[in-house]
Amino acid sequence: MSIPLRRTKILATLGPATDAPGVLDALLTAGVDVVRLNFSHGDPASQIARAQAVREAARRVGREVGILCDLPGPKIRIERFADGKVQLRTGDRFDLVARADAAPGTTSEIGVSYLGLPGDVAAGDVLLLDDGMMQLQVEAVEGERIVTRVLNDGELSDRKGLNKQGGGLSLGALTERDRELIKVAAQLDADFIAVSFCRTAADMDEARAIARAAGSDAALVSKIERSEAIENLGEIIDASDVVMVARGDLGVEIGDAELPGLQKKIIRESLARNRVVITATQMLQSMVESPIPTRAEVLDVANAVIDGTDAVMLSAESAAGRYPVKAVEALVRICLGAERQFDHDTDFEDAPRNLQRADQAIAMAAMFLSEHVGVRAIVAMTESGGTARFLSRFRSPAPVFGLSRHPGARRQMALMRAVVPMDFDSRGLATRDAVRSAIQQLFDSNRLEEGERLIFTSGDHMEHRGATNTLRLLQVGEGGKAEGLGEL
């Protein structure tokens, strides 16, 4: 099965549904570009085993597939009930007890995992449980006991998440467990590490420092899911390599009505600051149980694609759903459909400003030339993937082939919109010989045909990061030979 040349990338969360024989291979063949390991579940040994399985499956299907390790973060949860669940009624009193030795929960009270919660709430605050399905209003704080009144009927079961409407909880982003799990991510050679519930750039800086000390060169992903993160959005994006619009907890904190506008803002700001951006959570939620998505879900995914997101992500749909492969196939269809309708024109009005580096200037020049000359593809010979990332910020009909000898760089490029990562080793070759060899490789792999024009970016010192300083306009000659049309 051939994979369509799709610009928008697809992430899929692994879980019990993907552990069955053959499912992982089928997911990658269907079009998954990056897999997500949810570190909130499972032990380090099982995550390492899943990562090894991904690498082996990627080799079998011939794909460059990245691995994203998602840290649990300081998720606040209620504790367990004596009978597993309770039925709450509107108007009932229901206390939250912030004590390590709190008794098993009843219809009148339950323990909470965050013992500092009484200091973060006051009378009148609204607390949201189970992704907002259950709402409680704080009436009083009495020491370690928070007295609340139930605002809606509903069933509440063990270990459901808890948020404060409007934000304002004082937990830091990284727990001690997160710090240890970053080292696990380094051990399994993760390509991306996602920081949950980040509030400031300092959270991202700390995670990066721990990762680098552990020997990991993973790209750092900030998950925007707190109201405080919106207040500090610019600095968080600048401190990140990738930004995730984590719509679940963000929607609970800020309210559903504000979420669509904020999604657009986060995507727009991330692209303007030259960062990769992921849109996540409940994209095809109905496909946990259904083999086809709803029309509303189709429109939701397409809207994110039209807004310019680099990637869309499946969570429960692939990790625990009944139709993980069908969910990926549905995303592929929706992304391709949205791209055919809207993703045609390069938008230089939204291009990043104040270019500080030669490789960024070369990338912008390549896109401008592509728009006005018309080429089949843009080929970026890159060490780190930086030039390819900058090229991917523009909407252009031409795909970007990112050629690198570094497996980690290729797997990180797998998340960049419109970038097709490929293995190419330029060591020992003069620049012009490397260009000819690369074009021949693309021709031999049926990526280019005779007579097609392309733009080629490279550097005079090809083994150095950030050294891209040359742009060539080429044409594919007979048998795949590169014919020069011009050089800048």
C-alpha positions, 0 to 999 in steps of 0.5 A: 500500500503506497502512502499518499504525499500528505503534508499534515502529519499524524501521531498515534498513541500506543496502548493495549489496542496497538499491542496485538500482533500486526497492528503496529505495522498496520498503523505505520503503513496506514500513515502514522508519522510519530507514535506517542508513549503515554508515560501516565500508564505502564512502567518503564520496562513496558515503555522501553519494550514498546519503543523497541517494537516501534523501531523494528516496525519502522524498519520493516515498513521502511518509514522514518517514525518518531517516538514522543514520550508524554510525561504525566505531569502534576495531574490532580486526581481524586482518590478511590471510593470504597465501592469504586464509584458513587452517584452524586446529586445536585445540591448535595454536600461533597467534601474533598479531603487533602490528607495522605491517610484519607479514608476511602471515598463515600457519597459525602467525601473523597480524598485528593492527591494534591495535599496543597489544594486547600491553599489554592481554592476559596469559597466561590471557586468551581472545581471540575472533575472527570474532564468537567463532567462533574462540577463542584462549588467551593463553600468553605475551606476548613483546614485540610477539608474543602466543603463543596456543593454538587452543581450537577447530577452524575456518576463519579468513579475512582481516580478522576482528574480535578481542575479549577475553573479559570486555573490558578493551581500552584503546582509546578510542571515537573514532579519528581516522577517526571524528572526520573521519566525524562531519564527513561525517555533518554534511555529509549532514545526518544525523539520528543519529550512532552512536558504536561501542564507547563506554566512558564518558559522555566518549566521547559528550560528545566526539562531540557536541562534534565534531558541533555544531562541524561544524554538525550537530544530530544525535541521538547514539546510544551503541552498548552493545557493551563490557563497560566500557559496562555498568559505566558504563551510567547515565552513558552513557545520560544522555549519549546521545539514543538507546541501541543494544543492539549485541548482536554484539560485546556478546555476544562480550565478555560471553558469550551466557548474559548477553546476554538479561538485559543486553538487558532491563536496557539497555532498562529503564534507557533508558526510565526515563531518557527515552531512545530505545532500539534493539535490533540485530544478527541479529534476522532473520539467517536471512533473509540467505538465506531468505525467511521467519524462524525461529520463534526469530527471531520470538520474539526480535523479539517479546520486544524489543517486549514489553520496550519497545524503540523500534526493531528493526534489520536489518543484513546482512538488508537490506544484503546479504541476498537478501530485504531487502524481505521482511525488513522486511515480516516485522519489521512483522508480528512487531511488530504481532503483539507489540503486539496481545498485550501493548502495551495498558496504560500502566505508570506504575510505570516512569514517569520520576521527579523531573520537572524541566520543564513539558513532561515534567509535561504529557506524564505528565498527558496519558498519565494522562488518556488511560488514564482517559478514553479517547482516539483519539490524543494530538497534540503540537505540538512544536519539537524533539520533546521532548514527543513523546519523553516521551509515547512512554515510556509504553505507551498504546493511543493513538498520538502525532502529533508535529507540527513545522515542523522536518524534522530534528525530524520525522525524529528523531521517526520513531525514537520508539515510537508517534510519528507525525511530521507536518509542521505550521507554527504560525508566525503563528497564535494558539495556539487557531487553531493547534490548530484548524488542526492538528485539521483537518489530521489530519481531512483526512488521515484520521487522525481521524474525527468524534466521536473524542476526543483530547488536545492538548499545546502551548505558549503560545510555540510557536516555543520549544523546551521550552515545552509547558505546556498540555493540552486535551481535545478532540473532533472535530466536524463536518467536522473542527472542534475542539470543546473538552471541557476545558483544563488 
